Amino acid sequence: MSGNIPLAEKLRPENLDDYLGQSQLVGKGAVLRKSIDSGNIPSMILWGPPGVGKTTLASLISLQLMRPFYTLSAISSGVKDVRAVIGKAKESGGNAILFIDEIHRFSKSQQDSLLGAVEKGIITLIGATTENPSFEVISPLLSRCQVYILKDLEKPDLITLMNKGKEFLEKETGKKIEIKENEALLRISGGDARKLLNALELAVNFEESNKVTITNEKILSVIQQNLALYDKAGEMHYDVISAFIKSVRGSDPNAAVYYLARMIEGGEDPKFIARRLVILASEDIGNANPNALLLATNCFQAVTMIGMPESRIILSQTAAYLAASPKSNAAYLAINKAQDLVRKTGDLPVPLAIRNAPTKLMKEAGYGKDYKYSHDFEQNFFHQEFLPEKLSGTKIYDPGNNARENEQRTRLRALWKKKYGY
């Protein structure tokens, strides 16, 4: 056994051909792969969920390019550490790669300290983040970096990884391992390679006999009993934010505030929590209570201005209010349906009556002709066609079953009669 090194660390690939997933970036002929193969990579931000290979990819890039590689963690490093690495990079002729994990946790001054070295080419920066870099990385630094988006690993990749893990553990432990069922392993992983391998390793080590049969029941039982151990790579952060969101969505203000406290006590960035609340207010509450989005937006603004520890009170108020609000995902479903329609039907012609007609030629072509200005009519409404002809009568927004949206449904039914089936 190799000490306490996690299985995920032992199975890190040694070259890009063995790297699983992200074919859109590093597959043959892909944009980042071309840069790597040419030996001329830009400074970059790797943005994606945990366990999808950001750190591994940075390491493989440095190996392939045979360049000095320095690593800093934004959690434990400061401006002094950044300057020390830049000093070493200068000594190596400005050929070094600096990898910063969780770069979104760097303060503005810490990010500022990178600017000059990135701009002059003293270092090639590779930052990894689970957060949208548009919010978390300062504009001058972001403008000097290419942003690459990494996706959750897909089922075939996870199964390949699971089988590699099984073979490695069989050699390392001498046990015979049979994966009879893999649904729980795949579900627990959530597309995260590290979670998958940690869960598999935990289940194998938990079994004292030389024959291990992996079933869904065994995986779930072992994970429940060893939650703290299972979190050795830091996944608990994501489990708690997930529990927080699901508690608000599930209308339990008690659980919502409890998980909020867990995040605050764990040192979570209050803006990270506030941003999640803004998204949730629209995705899960929407027009069932439009005030939820107003309060969540004001919460984000207040948290940004006030800072901790007082922001905890603002976050608590907002989380409790959102949890206690009626729920609807109608707006979320509507935009999903609309985007799906656009992808399937393309750029359908806009009805002539509602087209813009800024020129005489357009007016002569019928643009804007027969358009009825709604406010000129009773109830500020005139029954006319707004969707492209091919989509006429397609209901995209379907109000939820709650007091406010039932009012909307009643009004829409009265206006549109049978057209949309309200």
C-alpha positions in Angstrom: 0.0 0.0 0.0 1.3 3.5 -0.9 0.6 5.2 2.4 -2.5 7.3 2.5 -2.3 8.6 -1.1 -5.9 8.5 -2.4 -6.7 6.2 -5.4 -7.6 9.2 -7.6 -4.0 10.5 -7.1 -2.4 7.2 -7.9 -4.4 6.9 -11.1 -3.6 10.3 -12.5 -2.8 9.8 -16.2 0.8 10.4 -17.4 0.0 11.7 -20.9 -2.9 13.4 -22.7 -3.8 10.2 -24.6 -4.7 8.6 -21.3 -6.7 11.6 -20.1 -10.4 10.9 -19.8 -13.1 13.2 -20.9 -12.9 16.8 -22.2 -12.5 15.7 -25.8 -13.9 19.0 -26.9 -10.7 20.6 -25.6 -8.0 17.9 -25.7 -9.2 15.4 -28.2 -7.4 15.0 -31.5 -7.7 18.2 -33.4 -9.4 20.1 -30.6 -8.5 23.7 -29.9 -6.5 23.3 -26.7 -4.8 20.1 -27.9 -3.6 22.0 -31.0 -2.1 24.7 -28.7 -0.4 22.1 -26.6 1.0 20.2 -29.6 2.4 23.4 -31.0 4.2 24.1 -27.8 2.6 27.6 -27.6 -0.1 27.7 -25.0 -1.9 30.9 -23.7 -2.4 31.7 -20.1 -5.8 30.1 -19.3 -8.6 29.6 -16.8 -9.9 26.1 -16.6 -13.5 26.4 -15.4 -15.6 23.4 -14.5 -17.1 21.3 -11.6 -14.9 19.4 -9.2 -13.2 16.2 -10.1 -13.3 16.7 -13.9 -9.5 16.9 -14.4 -8.5 20.5 -14.1 -5.4 19.9 -12.0 -4.5 16.8 -14.0 -4.8 18.7 -17.3 -2.5 21.5 -16.0 0.1 18.9 -14.9 -0.1 17.0 -18.2 0.4 20.3 -20.1 3.6 21.0 -18.2 4.9 17.5 -18.7 4.3 17.5 -22.4 5.9 20.9 -22.8 8.7 20.0 -20.4 8.5 23.4 -18.7 9.1 24.3 -15.0 5.8 23.8 -13.1 4.8 25.7 -9.9 1.6 25.1 -8.0 -0.1 27.4 -5.5 -3.5 27.0 -3.7 -5.5 30.1 -3.4 -6.7 28.9 0.0 -3.3 28.9 1.6 -1.2 31.2 -0.6 -0.7 35.0 -0.5 0.9 37.8 -2.5 4.3 36.9 -1.0 4.0 33.3 -2.3 3.0 34.6 -5.8 6.0 37.0 -5.9 8.4 34.2 -4.8 7.2 32.0 -7.7 7.5 34.9 -10.2 11.1 35.4 -8.9 11.9 31.7 -9.6 10.3 31.9 -13.0 12.5 34.9 -13.9 15.5 32.8 -13.0 14.3 30.0 -15.3 14.1 32.3 -18.3 10.4 33.1 -18.2 9.5 29.6 -19.3 7.5 28.5 -16.3 3.9 27.5 -15.8 2.1 28.6 -12.6 -0.9 26.6 -11.7 -3.3 28.2 -9.2 -6.0 26.0 -7.8 -9.3 27.7 -6.8 -8.2 31.0 -8.3 -11.6 32.4 -7.5 -10.6 32.5 -3.9 -7.7 34.9 -4.6 -8.5 38.5 -3.5 -8.2 41.4 -6.0 -4.8 42.4 -4.7 -3.5 38.8 -5.0 -4.8 38.6 -8.6 -3.2 42.0 -9.3 0.1 40.6 -8.2 0.0 38.2 -11.2 -0.8 40.8 -13.8 2.7 42.0 -14.7 4.2 38.6 -14.9 1.4 37.3 -17.1 1.5 40.3 -19.4 5.3 40.2 -19.8 5.2 36.4 -20.4 7.4 35.7 -17.3 4.8 33.0 -16.4 2.1 31.2 -18.2 -0.8 31.1 -15.8 -3.2 28.2 -15.5 -6.0 28.9 -13.1 -8.6 26.4 -12.0 -12.0 27.4 -10.8 -15.4 25.9 -10.1 -16.9 29.4 -10.2 -17.8 31.6 -13.2 -14.6 33.5 -13.9 -16.5 36.5 -15.2 -17.6 37.1 -11.6 -14.5 36.0 -9.7 -11.4 36.9 -11.8 -10.5 40.6 -12.2 -11.1 42.0 -15.8 -7.4 42.8 -16.6 -6.3 39.3 -15.7 -9.3 37.7 -17.4 -8.6 39.6 -20.6 -5.1 38.1 -20.7 -6.4 34.5 -20.3 -8.3 32.1 -22.5 -11.2 30.5 -20.7 -11.7 26.8 -21.3 -14.9 25.1 -20.0 -14.6 21.6 -18.6 -17.7 19.4 -18.4 -18.8 16.6 -16.0 -17.4 13.3 -17.0 -19.9 11.2 -19.0 -21.0 7.6 -18.1 -18.6 5.8 -20.5 -15.6 7.8 -19.1 -16.7 7.0 -15.5 -17.1 3.3 -16.3 -13.6 3.2 -17.9 -12.2 4.9 -14.8 -14.1 2.6 -12.5 -12.6 -0.5 -14.2 -9.1 1.1 -14.0 -9.6 1.6 -10.3 -10.8 -2.0 -9.8 -7.8 -3.4 -11.6 -5.4 -1.2 -9.7 -7.0 -2.1 -6.3 -6.8 -5.8 -7.1 -3.1 -5.5 -7.7 -2.5 -3.3 -4.7 -4.6 -5.2 -2.2 -4.5 -8.8 -3.6 -8.3 -8.9 -3.3 -10.6 -10.2 -6.0 -13.1 -7.5 -6.8 -16.4 -7.9 -8.6 -18.5 -4.8 -9.5 -21.9 -6.5 -9.6 -23.8 -3.2 -9.7 -22.4 0.3 -10.5 -25.5 2.6 -10.4 -24.8 3.8 -6.9 -21.1 4.5 -7.7 -22.1 6.4 -10.8 -24.8 8.3 -9.0 -22.6 9.3 -6.0 -19.9 10.5 -8.4 -22.1 13.0 -10.1 -19.6 13.1 -12.9 -16.7 13.6 -10.5 -13.8 11.2 -11.1 -12.4 11.8 -7.6 -15.6 11.0 -5.9 -16.1 7.8 -7.9 -12.6 6.5 -7.1 -12.8 7.5 -3.4 -16.1 5.7 -3.0 -14.7 2.5 -4.8 -11.5 2.6 -2.7 -13.5 3.0 0.5 -15.8 0.1 -0.3 -12.9 -2.2 -1.1 -10.9 -1.2 2.1 -14.1 -1.6 4.2 -14.3 -5.3 3.2 -12.0 -7.5 5.2 -12.3 -10.7 3.1 -10.2 -11.3 0.0 -13.3 -11.3 -2.2 -15.2 -8.1 -2.6 -18.5 -7.8 -4.3 -19.6 -4.2 -5.1 -23.4 -3.7 -5.0 -25.5 -0.5 -4.8 -26.5 -1.4 -1.2 -22.9 -1.8 -0.1 -21.7 1.5 -1.6 -24.5 3.5 0.0 -24.0 1.8 3.4 -20.2 2.3 3.4 -20.5 6.0 2.3 -23.1 6.8 5.0 -20.9 5.2 7.7 -17.7 7.0 6.5 -18.9 10.4 5.4 -16.0 12.3 7.0 -13.4 9.9 5.5 -15.1 10.0 2.1 -14.7 13.8 2.2 -10.9 13.6 2.3 -10.6 15.4 -1.0 -12.9 18.2 0.0 -16.2 17.1 -1.7 -18.1 18.0 1.5 -18.1 21.6 0.3 -20.2 20.6 -2.7 -22.5 18.3 -0.7 -23.3 21.1 1.7 -24.1 23.7 -0.9 -26.2 21.0 -2.7 -28.1 20.3 0.6 -28.6 24.0 1.1 -30.1 24.5 -2.3 -32.3 21.5 -2.0 -33.5 22.5 1.4 -34.6 26.0 0.1 -36.2 24.3 -2.9 -37.9 21.9 -0.6 -39.4 24.7 1.5 -37.6 23.8 4.7 -36.2 27.0 6.2 -34.9 25.1 9.2 -32.6 22.9 7.1 -31.7 25.9 4.9 -30.4 28.0 7.7 -28.6 25.0 9.2 -26.7 24.4 6.0 -26.1 28.1 5.7 -24.5 28.0 9.1 -22.4 25.0 8.0 -21.1 27.0 5.1 -20.4 30.2 7.1 -18.6 28.3 9.8 -16.5 26.6 7.1 -15.4 29.9 5.8 -17.4 29.9 2.6 -17.4 33.1 0.5 -20.7 34.9 1.3 -20.9 36.1 -2.3 -20.8 32.5 -3.5 -23.9 31.7 -1.3 -25.7 34.9 -2.3 -25.2 34.2 -6.0 -26.7 30.8 -5.5 -29.7 32.4 -3.8 -30.3 34.7 -6.8 -30.3 31.8 -9.2 -32.5 29.8 -7.0 -35.0 32.6 -6.6 -35.7 32.6 -10.3 -35.2 28.9 -11.1 -37.3 27.4 -8.2 -39.6 30.2 -7.1 -40.0 32.5 -10.2 -43.4 34.1 -10.6 -44.9 32.1 -7.7 -43.4 35.0 -5.7 -41.5 37.6 -7.8 -40.4 39.4 -4.7 -38.0 36.4 -4.0 -35.8 37.5 -6.9 -35.9 41.2 -5.7 -34.8 40.2 -2.2 -32.1 37.7 -3.4 -30.7 40.4 -5.7 -30.6 42.9 -2.9 -29.1 40.3 -0.7 -26.2 39.9 -3.1 -25.7 43.6 -3.3 -25.9 44.0 0.5 -23.4 41.2 1.1 -21.0 42.7 -1.4 -21.2 46.1 0.4 -21.3 44.9 4.0 -19.0 41.9 4.2 -18.8 39.4 7.1 -19.7 38.9 9.9 -22.9 41.0 9.4 -23.7 39.4 6.0 -24.7 36.2 7.8 -27.9 38.0 9.0 -28.8 39.1 5.5 -28.1 35.6 4.1 -30.2 34.1 6.9 -33.2 36.4 6.2 -33.0 35.7 2.4 -32.6 31.9 2.8 -35.5 31.7 5.2 -37.7 33.9 3.0 -36.9 31.9 -0.1 -37.5 28.6 1.7 -40.9 29.7 2.9 -42.0 31.0 -0.5 -44.3 29.1 -2.8 -42.3 27.3 -5.5 -42.5 27.2 -9.3 -40.0 26.2 -11.9 -42.2 27.4 -14.8 -39.9 30.1 -16.0 -36.9 27.7 -15.9 -38.9 25.1 -17.9 -40.1 27.8 -20.3 -36.6 28.9 -21.3 -35.4 25.3 -21.6 -38.3 24.5 -24.0 -37.8 27.7 -25.9 -34.1 27.1 -26.5 -34.8 23.5 -27.5 -37.4 24.8 -30.0 -34.8 27.3 -31.4 -32.2 24.5 -31.8 -34.6 22.3 -33.6 -36.4 24.8 -35.8 -33.6 27.4 -36.5 -34.2 31.0 -37.4 -37.8 31.0 -38.4 -39.1 34.2 -40.0 -40.6 36.7 -37.6 -44.2 37.7 -38.6 -44.2 40.7 -40.9 -46.6 42.6 -38.7 -44.2 42.7 -35.7 -41.0 43.4 -37.6 -39.2 46.6 -37.2 -39.5 49.0 -40.2 -36.9 51.8 -39.9 -36.6 52.4 -43.7 -39.1 53.2 -46.4 -38.1 50.0 -48.3 -39.0 47.9 -45.3 -42.3 49.6 -44.9 -43.1 49.0 -48.6 -42.2 45.3 -48.1 -44.9 45.1 -45.5 -42.7 45.3 -42.3 -44.9 46.4 -39.5 -48.1 46.5 -41.6 -51.3 45.6 -39.7 -49.5 45.7 -36.3 -51.9 46.6 -33.6 -50.6 48.7 -30.7 -51.9 46.7 -27.6 -52.5 49.8 -25.5 -55.1 51.1 -28.0 -57.5 48.3 -27.1 -59.6 47.2 -24.2 -57.5 45.4 -21.5 -54.4 46.6 -23.4 -54.7 43.5 -25.6 -55.4 42.7 -29.3 -55.5 39.1 -30.5 -52.6 38.9 -33.0 -49.9 36.5 -34.0 -46.5 37.0 -32.4 -44.8 33.6 -32.9 -43.4 32.5 -36.3 -46.1 30.8 -38.4 -44.6 27.4 -37.9 -44.9 27.7 -34.1 -48.3 29.3 -33.9 -50.2 28.1 -30.9 -47.1 26.6 -29.2 -47.4 26.9 -25.4 -43.9 27.6 -24.0 -44.7 29.2 -20.7 -47.0 27.1 -18.5 -47.7 28.8 -15.2 -47.3 26.7 -12.1 -50.1 25.6 -9.7 -49.9 28.4 -7.1 -51.9 31.5 -6.2 -50.0 34.0 -8.3 -49.4 31.9 -11.4 -53.0 30.6 -11.3 -54.0 34.3 -11.6 -51.7 34.5 -14.6 -53.2 31.4 -16.1 -56.7 32.7 -15.7 -55.8 36.0 -17.4 -54.0 34.3 -20.2 -56.9 31.9 -20.8 -59.3 34.9 -20.9 -57.1 36.8 -23.4 -56.0 33.9 -25.7 -59.2 31.7 -25.4 -58.3 28.3 -26.7 -55.1 29.2 -28.7 -52.5 28.1 -26.2 -54.6 25.7 -24.1 -54.4 27.8 -20.9 
